[in-house]
Amino acid sequence: MYHIIINPASRSGEGKRLWAQAEPLFKESGQPYEVYFSEEEEGVRGVVRELTEAEVARRSEETLQSTREVLERPDRFWAVLEDPLPEQNKTDLIIMGGDGSLNEALNGVADFSNVRIGFIPVGSANDFAKDAGISKDVGQTVRTILDGDHRRRLDLGRVSWESFREDEDEDSVLMPDVQNRYFLISSGVGFDAQVCYDADRSRWKKLLNKIRLGKLIYIVTAIRLILTARRATLDIEVKGGDEPVLNMELEDCLFGVCMNHRFEGGGFQFAPEADPTDGKLDLCVASGISRPRFFMLFPKAYSGGHAGARGVHILQGRSVRFHSDIPMYVHTDGEVPDRTREAVMTVLPGALEFLN
């Protein structure tokens, strides 16, 4: 059974129109499927959570019943050792939307070991689809999923951070508010997160999306922040890289980002060698780069040409911890939930089974 979750508002309403192209292919396949529409990106998470929690409960009951049946057999002592429980079918979720919809879906999954995910990209940036080689042609993408021969294992990222809160009373003691979120493409603090935060709240975004110039708002926002964004001193700890533990303190930092895939923000390759199957995250930090020089380097990030430039630090590791002297926005796949001074990004090797 395919559970197809659609964000019809993707690409300013294109999602609904493109589903009309995709549905006949599912009907022709003869495979059972159910369709769920979510009018808001955030609603995708709720649909996925409900589906996967129900599946976890159902499988637990089936496993319990199977165990009872085995234990009630006369040869139960041998049967427990020799007869494995039947393999359970996995829940197939197909997400139709943009990178944000996919991220919301991942954060709604109750148990990744029992889930397979397919993706039909209909967003404006489609950074994940670009790196994963998923076709922009809806028909071809659906046929690839239905064919069933393109399944693969991908690394998944997880970020934990402490929410930053303005303390009205300096003498009061607040317990840290620790948050967790999964990411597939990237997670970072600072400039790239704030670009997403400001652009998503711009009154121009919907208008530009309607005329298919949605990326323009991100470029304009990025230029403004290059000129105005406050820079931080970052204490960085990298584990599981070339050295068991690497500690750095970098001043005048505009951002730090951990890449699982090569592209983010509409095609920027901050870590051009990032590989979602190597069990590592690729860290990119920009430090001590003047504003005029950053303007020169920034366009080069589209091709990865910034790598190796003075002030650009690119490292690999299984875990990366950022500690900042000022609060910075944090993002996961372009979704910006919070501000923080402390964030830890870790990789979960091969945690996600993908259908296409």
Secondary structure, 3 states (H helix, E strand, C coil): CEEEEECCCHHHHHHHHHHHHHHHHHHHHCCCEEEEECCCCCHHHHHHHHHHHHHHHHHHHHHHHHHHHHHCCCCHHHHHHHCCCCCCCCEEEEEEECHHHHHHHHCCCCCHHHEEEEEEECCCCCHHHHHHCCCCCHHHHHHHHHHCCCCEEEEEEEEEEEECCCCCCCCCCCCCCEEEEEECCEEEEEHHHHHHHHHHCCCCHHHHHHCCCHHHHHHHHHHHHHHHCCCEEEEEEEECCCCCEEEEEEEEEEEEEEECCCCECCCECCCCCCCCCCCCEEEEEEECCCHHHHHHHHHHHHCCCCCCCCCEEEEEECEEEEEEEEEEEEEECCEEEEEEEEEEEEEEEEEEEECC
